[in-house]
Amino acid sequence: MNQDSLNRLFSFLEEDPEDAFTLYSIAYEYAKGDQHLSAIQFFLKLRKIHPQYMGLYYHLGKSYEKVQKTADAERIYREGINMARQQRDRHALSELQSALNDLEEDD
């Protein structure tokens, strides 16, 4: 996790607290730094404001997996799969389905 990057992102967030890319970027920075509880917090905020933001579902699910919340990860992957189908986003659908399959195999 790069603290300078996070500081910049938080200054952007002050300017526009609902900016989808900024929220995603903050969550992703936390996830890269293995601070998954903080990442989850920002991914959930993004999901509440911009549920159509496809990138959040895969990474939110992975963060849930990292904190041993597999039921939440499964729920998020399934939600993302449904959103990907609605948006006809085959790439996201494939990634989410693969993550869900991996999760189910591990159980």
Secondary structure as UniProt FT lines:
FT   HELIX           3..15
FT   TURN            17..18
FT   HELIX           20..32
FT   TURN            33..34
FT   HELIX           36..49
FT   TURN            51..52
FT   HELIX           55..66
FT   TURN            67..68
FT   HELIX           70..87
FT   HELIX           90..106
//
